[in-house]
Amino acid sequence: MPILPETDNRVNDDLVLCEIKNNNVEKGIECFSHWLSIKDGNCDEEDNRNIQLSLTRFEREKNKLLLHDNLNNLDIEVVFTDDIPFCNLCQLDDCAHIGFAICAKQNHDD
């Protein structure tokens, strides 16, 4: 069972990946759009409870983002190396966490 860096949260791989029905970049972009709408106050209270991912911390100097999976209560680290993102939870470069992180980084850089 993997352990997330910095948080020492133990991860049940089967549980995490089944919650994101389509664990791909497009789903991450959708999650980011939902999160940003809530953050900007464009959604009602019901939508707040259904948010899957949120941005916890953006460390520009380390090229690292810390996301939070609200359904599983997990912290997820995405690291950018030479502008290529990598999810330390899924061990992939094309999961939903990557889609969310790319959007968050672009939004933060603007």
N, C-alpha and C positions, 0 to 999 in steps of 0.2 A: 504494500500500500504506500503510494507516494506521500511525501510531506511537503507542503507548500513552504517555500523559503520565507523567512522573516516572520511568519505567523505560526509555524509549527502545526497548522491545521492538518489533520489526517483526511485524506480524500478517498472516498469510495468511488472508483472510476465508473462503475455501472450506474450508480445513482446520478452522478453529475451529468453524464452525457445523455441519459434518457430524458432529463428535464428540458433540454434544448432540442426540440423535435427535429429541426433541420440544423445540425451543427455545421453550418457553413458561413462563409463571409457575408452572404446576403442577409442571413438571419441576424448577424451581429450589427449590420447597418440598420436593420429595422429596429433592433433593441436600442441602438444609439438615438435614432430619431424619436422614439417613444420617450426615452430618458430626457432628451433635450427639450421636448415639448413640455414635460412635467416641470423641469427646472425653470423654464421660461414662463411658467404659469398658464400654459395654454390647454391644460387638461383638468378634469374634475377630480374630486377626491377618490372616486372608484378606480380611476386609472392609476393613482398613486400606489394602490395595493397590489397591482398586477405587474409592476415593473420587474423585469428579470435581472438586468445588469445595471450597475451604476459605476461611475468613476469615483474612486476613493482618493487617489493621489496620482499626480503627474510629476515625475522627477525629471525635468528637462536635462539636467547635467548628466544623469545616468542613463538617459534614453529609456526610461522605464515607466510603465503605468501600472497602477494597482487597481483592479476592478473588483467589484463585489457582486457575487451571485446571491441575490436576495431570497431566492427560493430554497437554496441549499445552505445559505449562510456560510459561504466560502469566499476567501480572498483569492484572487487570481492575478498572477504577475505576468505581464507581457513586456518583453524586452525587445528593443529595436537595436540591431547590430548592422551597421552600414545601411540604415534605412529599411532593413528587412525585419519584419516583426516575427516573434516566436512566442508561442503560448507555453508557459512552463507547466500548466495543468494538463493540457491535452497532448503536449509534445508535438504540436503541429504548427504549420504556418498558414493554415487556411480554415481555421475553425471560426465559430461565431465570436469568440473573444477577440480574435484578430480583426474581424470586421468592425467591432465596437472600438477597439483601440486605434485603428487607423483613422476612423472618423473623429475620435476624441483628440488625437494628436493634431490632425488638420485643423480642427476647430480651435484648439488651444494656441496654435501657431499663428492664427489670423489676427 
